[in-house]
Amino acid sequence: MKNIRPFVLFFLSASLLILGGECATLPKVSDVIDNAATQDPPQIQILSAKGLLSPEKSKALMERLKRSVAPTDMLERYVAVIESVSGSPLTSGNNVTLLIDGPATYTAMFKAMENARDHINLETFIIDDDETGRRFSDLLLKKQAEGVQVNLIYDSRGSINTPVSFFQRLRDAGIQVLAFNPVNPLKTRGSWSVAHPDHRKILIVDGKIAFTGGINISSVYSSSPSGGRRRSGGKEEKKSPIPWRDTDVRIEGPAVAEFQKLFLETWELQKGPKLSGRNYFPGLKATGNALVRAVASTPGESNRLTFVLYVTAITFSERSLHVTNAYFVPDDQTVNALRDAAGRGVDVKIVLPGSTDVSLTLSAGRYYYSELLKSGVKLYERRDALLHAKTAVIDNVWSTVGSTNMDFWSFSSNDEVNAVILSKEFASEMEKMFAADIAASHEIRLEEWERRPLLPRIQEWFAHQFQRWL
C-alpha cells in the first residue's frame, strides 16, 4: 500500500521489544507430537449437523476420505496431534468454496451481506477509508438501517491510517464497533499492549455463512492478477498497477458455528459493548461433504495452534507439500521440517512474493533460500502481482486457507485463524490454483541464486537480524 502502515507497524513492534516487551517463544512441536504419541490413540470426534458422530461413524468417515486418495497416513497422524491440543472440533457436512482473489471474494461477501436478515459479524485487521472500505461501510449502514445488527472488530494497529470519523459514522448509525487493543493507551479497556494484534479476517452472516482467509478490506485487492478490468456500478475502471493476489474461503455448514464462537470470544475478551440479542447460533444443516476445523491462535505458551498446525502438517506430509505464503521468515523448526520433508522424497514447492509492501521481510525470507534449495525444496517467486495469500495443500487431501504468515510475529504474537479442510475435491481446486501461481512465477534455481550480487546478500543478512520483529 502507498502509505506508512508497514513502517509504522514495524517500528511499533521493534520499539516494544527493545523497550522490554515480552520475549515470546514458540512451543517445541516435536514434544507436542511425542506427547500425543504416548497417549492412548484418541477417538476421532467429528461434529455433524445432528451432533457428535459415534466413534465408529467418525472412523468410517475418515477411512473413506483416506481411500479417496493415494495411500497416506498423514491424516491419522495429523488428526491425532491436533485433537490433543485444539479446542475446536472437526466438523462434517460443510460446503467450502475457494475464492482466489479480491474481486471474487468481495463479490461473494457482498452477496451474502445483501441477503442478511439477522446479523453481520465482521472481524478484520485492516479496513481502509478508500473506495472498497466505503463500499463495505455503506452496505453495513444500509443493513443496520434495515434492522440487521452489524458488529465490527478492527485491529487498531492494522487500521492505524483509517480516520476516527470513519468508525464514528458507523457507531452513530447503531453499528457496534470495537477497536482491538487500541494504540492509544488512554482508550484501553484492560492491560495495554499493541504487541498483540488481531490479524484474523472473519465475516459471518446470520450464523450460516462464514468467510475467512487473508483478504483485508482495502482497494488494493480490487483488481485481479489475471488481468483485465473490473466493473463497479456499471463503470469500467483501471486495474491496480500491482494487483494483490490473495485467497479466502466461503463456508456453509456446521463449521460456521466455530468461527462464530471465535468472533464472540474475541468480543468478550476485548470487553466490547453488550451485544444485542440475536440468533448467533441458528440450527445448521449439512450442505456438503468437506470436513472442516477452525484453528485459532492467540499469544500464550499453549495457544500457538496455527504454528503447531503448520509444523505438524509439514512433518507428516508424505507425497506433496505445496505452500503459498506472503511473509515468509521461517523459524528453525519450520526450516527443519521443510528440509526433512524434501529429504524423504516429498515434492516440496513454495510460492513466495517477488515483490512486497515490506521489503525488509522479503530480504529476511530470502536469507533462507540457499539452505532450502540445497535440501531439495523448490522455490518460486510470483511475478506481476503482490502475493498476500497464506495457503497450503498436502497429499491431495489436506488444505488450509487462513491469515497466518510463516513468520515469527504471526506464529507467536498475533491472533490468527485458519480453516483446515479435509476433502479430495477441495484439495483438487487448491492444486489448480497452485499450478496457476507456479505458471505465473519465476523458479529460483540454486546455481543462479548463488551467483547473485553482494548487495542483496548484505541486505538479506541485515534483514535476518530483525527476523523476530517481522
N, C-alpha and C positions, 0 to 999 in steps of 0.2 A: 504494500500500500504506500502511496505517496504521502506519508505523514510520519510523525515522530514516534508512533507507538512502539515499534520494535526496539528502538533505542531506549525509550523510557522504561519499558519492561525489563530490559537487560540491566540497566543501571540501578533500577529499584531492587532487583534480585541480588545483584552483586553487592550493593551497599548494605543490604540486610545481612548478608553473610559476613562481610568484612567487619561490620559493627557488632558481631557476636550473635548473628542469627542462628537458629537451630541447625546443627550439623547432622543432617539426616543420613541414614544408612539404609541400604537395601537388604532385604532378607536373603539368606543363602538358600537358593531354590533346591539345591541338591539335598539339603536337610529336610525341606518340605516333602520332597519326593520319597526320601528314605523313611520319613515318619509315616507317610501314607502306606508304604510297602510293609511296614512292621505291624500295622493294624490288621484286624480281620477284614477281608475284602468287603467293602461297603456294598450294601444292596442299593443298586441304582434306583433312585426315586425320580419318577417323571410325573409332572403335574399335567393333567389333561383338563379340558373344559368342564369335566364332571368330577374332578377331584383327583387325588393321587391314584395312579395306577398300581395294581398289585405288583410285587417284585417279579412275579412270573411274566406278567404282561410287559413290564418295563424291559426285562431281559430279552424277551422275544422281539420287542421293537428295535432294540439295539442290534440284535443279531441280524434282523432283516436289513438294517442300514449297512452293517458291515459286509453282508453278502452282495450288496449292490455295487461294490467297487472291487478293485484288485485287492488281494489279501493284505491286511494291515492290522496290527494290534494297537495302532495309535489311539483309537477311540477309547478302548477299555482302559488303557494306562492313563490317558489324559483325564477321563471322567473320574477315575479313582482318586486322583490328586485333587482336582477341583472340587469334588464332592466334599473332601475333607477340610477345605478352607473357605468355601463360598457359602454365603447365606442366602443365595438366590437359587431357586430350583431350576432344573432343566424342564422346559415345558414343551408339550406336543401340540399338534393341531394348528400350527401357525402358517400363515401365508406371508412370505418375505419377498419384497420387490427391490431389486437393485437399481439405485439411482446414481448414474455415473457422473453427472456434472451438475453445476449450479442451476442452469435452466430447467433440467428435468426435475431436480429436487424442489425448486421453488414452485413449479407448475403443480406438482403433486401436493405440496404443502398448502398452496392457496386453494386448491380444490377441496381438500379436507376441511380447512378452516371455514370456507364459504358455507359448507354443509353442517357446521357445528350447531348443535341445538342446546347443549347444557354448559360446557366449559371448554376453555382452551388453556392449557398449561405449557408455557414456553420457558426453557432454560437455555441460555447461550453465553458464550464467552464474549463475543463481540456483537453489538448491534450498532451500526453506524447511522449517523444522521445524513444519509445520502438518498439517492433515488430508491434503492431497494429497501433501506430501512424505513423510509417514509411510506412505501407501498405496504409494508408489514404493519406499521403503526396505523395507517388509515383503515386497513381491514380490521385490525383489532378493535379500533374505536367503533367501527360500524357494527361489529358483532356484539360489543359491550352494549351499544345502544339498543340492540335487538333483544337484550336480556340474557345473552350468553356471558357467563362470568369469565373474564380473562385474568390470569395470574402470570406474572413475568418475573423471572430471576435473571439478572445480568451480572457479569463479573465486573467489579469496579476497576480492576487493572486493565482488563481487555478492552473495556469501553471507556477508557480514560479520555479519549478525544470527543466523546459524544456529550453535547452540552446538557446541562441540568434541565433546561427548558424542554428538551425532547421528552424526558421522562415525566416532567411535571404536567405536560399536556395529557399524558396517559392517565396519571393519577387524578387529575381534575375531572376526568370522564368516568371515574369509578373503577378503573383497572387497578388491581393490586400489583404494585411494583416493589421489588426487593433487590437492593444492591448487595451483592455477595462481598463480605469483608471490605467495607468502604475504605478507600485510600485515606480519606480524612479521618484521623483518629477521634475527632470530636463527634463523629456520626456513628461510631461503633456501638454495637449492642452487647458486647461482651469483651473478651480479651482481644486486643488489637493485633492483627497480623496480615500484612499484604504478601507474605511469603507463602501463603496458601491460597492460590487462585482456584476458581471454579472453571475448569476447561471443558466441561460437559456441554453437549449440544443435544437437547431433548425437546421434542414437540409432541404433546399428547392431546388428542381431540376427542372429547366426550368419553374418555376412558376406553375407547375402542380401537383407535389408530395411534401408533407411535412412530416417530421418525427419530433416527439417531445417526451419527457419523461425524464427519469432520467439518461440515459446512457451517460457517457463521452467517450472520445477516449483514451482507455488505455487497455493494455493486461490483466488487472485483470478481464475483462469481457469475455475473450476469451474462457472460458470453461463453460459448462452448469452445474447448480446444480443438474440436473437429473442424472449426472454421465456419464461415458464413456469418450472417447477421441474425439478430434476434428481433422479434416484433413486440412492441409494448404499446397497448392502446391503439393498435392499428397503424402505428408509425414505425418505419424502419429506422434502426439506429446503428451507428457504427459499433463494431465489436471492440472489446477492450484490447489495447496494444499487446498486453501479455495476459492471455486468458488463464484463469486459475483452474486447475484440474483437481477435483475433489470427489468424494464418494459418500453417499448416505444410503440408508435402507428405510423402507416403509414396511411396518409390521402390523399385521392384524392377527388376533388370536389371544390365547391365554397369557402370552409373554408381555402383552401391553400392561397388565397389572403390575408387573415387576418394575417397569420403567416409571409407572405412576407412583409406586412406593418410594422410589429413589427421589423423585421430584418433591413429594410431600415431606420426606425425611429431611432433605436439604432446607426446605422452607422452615421446618420446625427448629432445626439446629441453628439456623441463622436468625431465629426469633422474629420471623416475619409476622405481619399483622394477621389477626384471626381471619381465616378463610371462611367465606360464606358456605353454607351447607349445600353441596351439590352432589350429584351421583358420580363420585370419583371412581367407584368400583362397580360398574354395571356387570350383569351376567355376560360372560363372553363365550361364544361358540367356536368350535373348531372350524377353521377356514382354509386349512391347507395341511401339508404333511411335514413341514420343517420342524425340527427340534431346535429350540432357541433358549439361550441363557443370557441374562443381563449380568455382566461382570463389571462391578463398580469399584473404584479405588479412591481411598481418602488417605491423608497422611496418618502414619501410625505404624508401629512395628509389625502388626499383624493385618494391616488393611491394604497393603500394596498389591492388590489382587490382579491388576492388569499386568504388572511386572511378572508375577508368578504365572499368569495366563500365557504370556509370550514365551518365556524361557522354557516352561514345561512343554508347550506345543512344539517348539523347535527341537527340544531334547528328544521327544517321542516320534518325530517325523521319520518316515521310512522310505518314501518314494520321491515325493516332490515337496518343495517348500518355496513358495512364490510370495514375496513380500513387496509391498509398496509403502514407502514411508517418507513423510515430508521433512522431518527434522531428525536426522539420523546421527546421533552422537552416542554410540553404544557403550555400556559399561563392560567390564571384563567378563561377567557371567554371560552376557548376550553374545559377545565376540566368541567366546569359547564354545558356546552352544552351536553357533553358526559354523565354526570351523569343524567341530566334531561331526555335525550333520553331513557336511561336504565330504569329510574323510571316510564316512561309512557308505558313501555312494549315493546319498540323497541329491537330487537335482535342485541345488540351492541357487535361486536367482533373486536379485533385489533391484527394484527400480527406485531410483533416488532423483532428487531435483538436479537439473543442470543449471538453473538459476533460482534465486530465492529472494525473499524480502529481508532475510537476516544473514548477511554474508559471513559473519563470524561462525555461525552454526554450520554453514556449508563447508567452510575450511576445516572446522573441527571434525566433521564427519569424514572428510577426505583423508584425514590423518591415518585412518584405519584401512584404507583401500589396499595398500600393498600387502598387509598381513592377511586380509581376507582373500585377495586374489591368489596368493601363494598357496592357500589351503584348498583352492578349488571352487570357492564361491564366485559366481558370475555377477558382475555389477553393471548396471545400465543407468545412464543419466537422461532424463526426459528432456526432449527438445521442444521448443515452440510453445511452452506452457509453464506456468509456475505450479509445480506439483505440491499439493497440500493434502493428499489422501493418506489414510492410515489403515491399510488393509493387509490381509494375508489369506492364502488358501493352501491347504496342506493335504496331500494324499487324495486329492479329488473328492473330499467328503467333508473336511473341516474348514470353516471360513470364519473370519472375524472382520467386522467393519466398526470403526469407532473413532474416538477422539484422541487416543493415546499415541503420542510420538515415541520413538525409540531413543529417548534422551533422559538425562538424569532428573530434570525437573518434572517431566511427565510421570516418570516412574516413582518418584519419591515425594513430591510436594503438591501436585495438583489433585483436585477432584477430577476423575476421568470416568468414562463409561464406554464399554464395548459390547456390541451384540455378537455372541458366538452362535453360529448357525451350523447345525449338523444336517446336511442334505446333499445328496449327489447332484440333484438338479440345480440347486443354488450354486454349488461349487463349480458346476459347468459354466454358469453365467460369469462367475468370478474369473475363471480361466480365460474366457473370451475377452473380458475387459483387460486382463493382464497381458494377453497376447497383443492387444491393440496398443497398449502402452509400450511394450517391447519394440513393436514396429516403429513407434514414434520416438525411439530412444537411441542414444549412441552407446555402444558397448565399450566399457573400459577394459582394455587388454593390458596385461602385466608389462609386456615389453614396451608398449607405448607409454604407460604410466610411469615407468622408471626412467624414462628419458625426459620427463617434464623439467622445466627450468628451475633454477634455485629459488627464485622469489616465491612461487607458490608453496614450495617446501617450507620456507620460513614462515609464511602465513599460516600454514597448517600446524606447524609446531607451536606457534604463538597462540592460535585459537585453542589448541589442545590444552593449554594451561588453564583455560577457563571452562573446561567441559562440565564441571559440576554446577555451573551457573547458567547453562544453556538448556 
